[in-house]
Amino acid sequence: MSSAPASRSQHHLQGKVCPAWLCLLLLLTTCAPATSTSPGIEARLTQRALEFGRQFGLELLQSLLKKEHELNLRGSYHSPLLGTFTYTVPWIHIHELQMNDSTVTFAEDVGVTLRVQRARVQLRADWGAQLGAIQDSGSLELRVQDLAVAAVLGVGVGDGGRPTMWSAGCDARSTHLHLEFHRGHSWLYNLLTPLLQRALRQDLNKQICLELRKGINRLETALKHMKVSTQLDAFAAIDWSLLRQPAITAEHGDVALKGEFFRVGKSQQSPSLLLPVALPTALPTDLPVAHKPMLLFAVTEVVTNSAAFTYFMAGALRRNISGDMLPQRFPLQLRTKSMGVFAPKLQELYPNQPMELHLWARQQPLLSCQPHALHGTLFGSVEAFVVLPNATRVPTFLLDIDANVTGKPTITRNRLGGTVKLTGLSVTQVTSHVGPVEVKRLETALKFGLWLFGVPRANKWLQAGIPLPTPHGLSLLNPRLSVQEGFVLITTDLQYEP
């Protein structure tokens, strides 16, 4: 079996096909040159996103507090009449927790702040007590009203671009506390509750913040082992690591993800990537101010350029086409009788024999964008073979085929789609073993065939789209997509459907 010249086949692998979803990925691009430290994806969370996430923060707070806790609370009080009263509370169980008023805001240069006002807590616990020589035990019920909690969660970037979190501050205060003892000499201790409530309230406030810090520490431990890359197939993986410290202002938080494709198990040089792209401080003019989106994210050329580079270097941008893969009404049938119209000597040397085409990218696709439109240039080569009865492939001619396309990405709910249009096609003869090839005539036939069959099929698949990866139960609400000068911008609200 013959093959293409080494200079043209060194970047392809026999039988491997570029994954179809890469076509959609190539619609998300920008147009300026860049450095390898540029983000592939930049996301901005607005204040509305924090309001949406507030319910999850409250659920987290409740999950941390509304359970059994080891307390080991110890204290004593000295009374001139009764002597020294010593108490211990080994554990507590919070069985009622109401949070009537809460807010979440950005903490500039730190993270986020969660404030809860007018909360109510009811708990029960076992207790032990000693008054002089008398030892006793029982249970107690504690009701706290007007509890206020303010917690600051710091966010940052750690080793390997993993996110980090820490407790940057916590304060818990309560003004109304009711304590009631049960069992043992409860009648006596209930007389002393006015003396115990102040110390107990202070200890309880400290314990609330302590439990919050424990929960955040557990989350931080989990983040240290979080994967920051995803293998997509045998060729490529994508790096989702944070590129730098999140930028937190009083109005929003910006996160920069590397978003770069890389070869699986192979080292590779970096392609020519983009300069940093700044998200717009103002929203698109067609969005009413009253409807600022919760989330904005820009997909830069780092993603598409590194994807094209990775698959090109891996030799995955290749496909072999046989006659049975083409529509019956396609103007070019892969037989020497049909192709002989463009190379007359072909039918003379190999009368009415089947043919096969080997296509590959001879260099990385070039992508650029303008407002409202995406532009791409594809550089391909195709070698035609005659398939003899003994299955031997005989090379006939080698052509370069370059195509110009424009595309428009679309987004509907959680699916990313698009349309593409062929704007130019050129065919050049490189070598031929069957005499001259009438490339202009062939070029016209190819344009007609792609216009009639190829582009409609591509658009049918593109319009169906692919699902965007979102956490379970979370979906995009009223997403909008616009092609900007330098990046593709998606603005959206979020919806949770458990």
N, C-alpha and C positions, 0 to 999 in steps of 0.2 A: 504494500500500500504506500503510495506516494504522499507527501505532505507538503505544506507551504514552505517557502524558504525560511531558513533558520532565523534570519533577521526579523521576519514577520510572525513567526510562531513561538518565539521564546516567551511570550507573555500569555499563552493560553494553554488550557488543559483539555485533552480530548474528552468530549461528551459532557462537560460541565456547563451549566447554564446559569447566567446571572439571575438571582431570585426576582420574581415578578414584583415584589413589594418595593424593590429598589427603584422602579419606575416612578412610584409615588414619592419616594424620598427625594428623587432628583427634581421634583417640582418645588421643593422647599429650599431656596437658595438665596444668596445675596451676591453682590457684584464687585466688591473692592478686594485688592490683595491683602494678605495678612501675615501675622507671625504665629508660631505654634502655641503661644500663650493666650490666644484669643478664645473666648467662650464659644462653644457650639450652640448652646441654648442659654438665653437670659430670661429669667422669669421675674415678674414683679407682683407681689401681693399687696393689695390695697386694704384700706381700713374695712371695706365691706367684706373682704375675705376673712378678716379677723372676727367680725361679727358673726359670719357664718360658722367659723370654727369655735366660737365661744361655747356652743352646746357640747362640743367634744371635750373642751377644756373642763367644763363643769362635770361631765361624765367621768373624766379622769380623776378629778378631785374627789368625787363621790366614791369612786372605786377604791381610792387610796384610803379614805377615811371611814367609809361605811362597812366596817368589818371588825374582827377581833384584833386587838393590839396588845402586845406585851408592854406594860406601862412601868412597873416597878417604882411606883410613886411612893415616896416616904416623906414624912414630915412630923413635926411635933408642935405642941402649943402648951405654954405654962400658964396655969391659972392659980392665983394665990389661994383660992378656996379648995380646989380639987387636986392641985399638984400638976405634974407633967403628963400630958396626953400625947401618946405616940401612935401614928397610924401608918398603915401600908396599903397600897392598892396595886396588886400584881398585874391586873389586866383590866381592860375595858372593852365593851362591845357597843358600837354605835348602831342603833337600830332605827333611828329617824334622823334625817338630814334634809333640811329645806333651805334653798338658796333663792331668796326672793328678789334680789337686785344684784346684778353683776355687770361688769364691763371688761373689755379687753382692748388694750392699746399697744402701740409700738413703743418700746423703750429705746430711745435713740442711742445708737452705737452699742447696744447690748442685746436686745431681743424683744420680748413681749412682757407685758404686765397684766396680770389678772387680778381684778378687785371684786370682792364679794361683800355686800352690805346686807344688814338685817337678816342674817342667816339664823336658823334655829337648829339646835342639836339636842337629841335626847339619847342618853346612854345608860347602861347599867354595868356594874362591876362588883367583884368580890372585894372584901376588905378585911383587914386584921387590925386590932387596936389593943393598946395597953394603957391603962390608967392606974398608976401606982402599981400595986401587986396584982391587979385584976387584968387578965387577958381575955379577949373576946374576938368574935368574928361574925360575919354576916354578909349582907349585900347592900348595895345602895343604888339609887336612881338619881341621875343628874340631868337637869334641863337647863340649857343655855340659850338665851335669847339675845338678839341684837349683836350677834357675832360678826365681826368684820375681819376679813382676811385679804391681805395684799401680798401677792407672790410675783417675783420677777424671774423669768426664765431666760438665761443667757444662751445664745446660739453662736456657733463658730465653726471653724474647719480644723480638723486634726490630721493625724498621719494618714497618708494615702488619699487625701481629699474626702475623708469621711466626715459627716456632720458631727458636731459635738454639742452637748447641752449641759448646763449646770444651773444650780440654784444661785441666782445673783442677789437674792434678798427675799426676806419673808417677815411678815408681821401679822400677828393675830391678836385681836382684842375683843373682849366681851364685857358688857356692862351689867347684865342681869343673869344671875345664876341661882338655881334652886336645887338644894341638896336634901335628900331624904334617905335615912338609914332604915334597914329592915333586918329582922332577926337579932338575936343576942340582946344586949342592953340598948336597943335602938332608941328607946324613949329617952335615955340619958344623953346619947350622942346627938339626938335631934335638938336637944336644948343647946348644944354647943355649935350647931351649924352656923349661926351668924359669925362666930369667931373663926371658923374654918374656911368660909367661902372665899375670902380674899386671897389666901395662900393657894387654895385649890384652883381658883380662876387663873392665877399667874402660871401655875404649873401646867394647866390644861392648854393655855395659849402657847407655851413653849413646845408642848407635845405635838400640837397640830403642825407647826413648822418643821419639827423633827421628822414626822411621818412624810411630809411633802418632800423633804430633802432625800429621804430614803427611796421614795418612788422615782425621783429624778435620777438618783445615782444608779438605780437598776436600769433605767432607760439609757443612760450614758454607757453602761457596760454593754448593753445590746448593740448600740451604735458602733462600738469598737470592732464588732465582728460582722458588720453589715457589708454585703457585697456591693462593690461600686462599679461592676462591669457585668455585662450580659452577653453570653455567646449566642450569636444568631444562627449560625450554621457552621459547616466545616471550614469555612474560609475566614469569617470575620466575627468580631465582637465589638461592642460599643462601650466606651468608658463614660460612666455617669458621674464621675467624681466631681466634687466642688473644686473650682479653679482658684478661688480666693475667699477671703472672709466675707460673709454676707454683709451687704450695706444696708444698715437700718437707719431710717430717718423717722421723724415724728409722723409722717404721712404714709410711708410705704416701706417695704423691704424688698431688696433686689438680691437675687441669687444667680450666680454664674456657674453653669455646668460645663464640663469639658466637652461632652457630646462628640467625641472623636472616635471614628472607626479605626480598628487595628487588626492585623492578621493574627489568627489563632496559632500560637506556638512559633511564630516567626518574628524576627525583628525587621523593621522597615524604616526607611527615612520618612520624614514628615513631608507631606505635599505642601505646596504654597497655599497657606491658609489666610484667613482674613485679619485685618486690623480690628481692634475691639469696636463693637457696635453698641452705641448707647441707646437705651430705650427712650422713647419720647417722653418728656415731662408732661406734655399735654396729650389728651386722648384724641383719637380721630374726630374730625369736625362733625361727622354725621352721628355721633353719639351724644344724646342729651346729657347735660351735666348731672341731672337727677338720676341717671342710670349709669354711673361709673361702674365698669366691670369689676368683678372680684379679682380676676387674674388676667395678666398680660404676659405673653411669652413670645419671644422672637427666636426664630430658627435661622441661624446664620450659615454661611457657606462652609464653615468648618465641618458641619455634619455631612453635607452632600459631597463636598470636595474630598474629604477623607474617605467617604464610602466609595466614590468612584475610583479613587487612587488605590484603595485596598483591594477591591475586586479586580481592578486592572492588573495590579502587580501579582495577584494570586492566580491570574489566568482564568478567571471565572466569566469574563465577558466574551463568551464564545457560544456558537450554536451551529450544529450541522442540520441542514435542511434537505430532505428527500422529497420526491415528487408527490407522495401520498400525504404530505403535510400541507400542501397548498390547496386552496379552494378549486373546485373543478372549473369555475368560470374565470379564474385568475389568468390575465393575458399572457403570462410566461409559464408554460408547462415545462417541467424538468425532463425533457427528452431532447435528443440531438435534432430531431425533426423540427421541433419548435424553436430551440435555441439557434439552429442553423440559419435562421433569418438574420441573425446579428453576426454570425461567423460562418460564412458559406462553406468553408472547407470542413467544418465540424461534421455535418451530415454526410459528406463524401467519405471521410475517414472512418466514421463510426455510425453507420446508417441505423436510424431509429433505435438508439440505445438509451436506457435511462441515465439520468445525470444526478449529481449530488453537489450541493454547495456547502462550503465550509466558511462561516463568517466569524470574524473576531474584531475586537477593537485594537487598532494599531497604536493608539495613544489614548491617554485619559480624556474623557469628554470635557469640554469647556462650557462653563455655565455662567450666566450673567443675568441681571434683572434690571428692569425699569419699572417705574410706577405702573401698576395694573397689569403687568405682563412679565413673564419669565422667558428667557431666551437660552437656547442651548445649541451647541455644535457637536455633532457626533462624527468621529473619525473611524471609519471601518474599512476593512479589507475583506474581499471574498475571492475564494479560489474555487473554480468549477472543475469537477471531475466527471469523467465518463465511467459508469459502473459496468464492467464487462460481465459476461455470463458466469465466469468463475469467481465473481465478487471482487476482483481486482479494481482499484481506483486508479484511473489514468489521468494525470493533470492535463488540463487543456489551456486555461488562461487564468490570469490573476488580475483583479481590478481593485482600485481604491474607490470607495463610495463614501462621500461626505454628505451629511444632511444637516439642515438648519430647521429647528423646530421652535415653536412658541407654546407655552403652556399657561394654564390658569388653575391654580389649586382652589378647591372648595372644601367646606366643612359643614357637616350636618350632624347635630347631636354629637355622638362619640365616634363618628366616622370621617376619615379624611379621604377626599377624592379629588377629581380634577378632570380637565380636558386638555388635549394636545392637538396641535395643528402643524402640518408639514409646510414650511415656507420656502424651502429650497433643497435641491438635490443635484449633485454633480458626480459623474462617473469618469474615471481615468484608467486607461489601460496601462498596466505595469509590465507584464510579460504575456506572451501567447505562444503556444505550441501548435496552434491550428490557424495561423495566419491572422490578419488584422481583424479586430473586433469593431463593429460599428457602434461606438459608445454613445453617440448622440441619439441614435434610434433606440438603443437599449435604455438610455436614460429616460426618454419619453415614455416608454412602456412601463418602466418601474414607477414613475410618478403616477401614471394612471392607475396602476395596480394598487399602490399604497393609498391613493385617494379613494379608490372604490372599495378596497377590502381592509388594508392594514390599519389605517387611522380609525375607521369606525369600530373595528374590533378592539383596538387599544382604548378608545374612549368608552366603550361599553364596560370594559373592566375597570377603568379609572373612575367612572361615575358611580359604580357600585361601592368603591372605596374600601378601606381597610379600617378595622377598629383601632382606636387609640388606646394605649395602655393606661388605664385609670384604676385606682384602688377599688376594691369590692364595694358596691353600693353607691359609688360616687360617679356622677355623670355631668357632662357639660350642659349648661342651660343657655340657650340663645347665643351660641358662639358666632363670632364674626371673624372673617379672615380678609386681610388686605395685603397687597404686595407693595412694600415701601421701597424707597431708594436705599438699598443696602441690606434689607432683610424682609422676611415674611412675618407679619405680626398677627397673632391670634389673641382676641379679647373675648372673655367669656365669664359668665356666672357659673356657679356650681350648685348641684342638687344632690341631696342624699336620699336614696331609696333603699332602706334595709331589706 
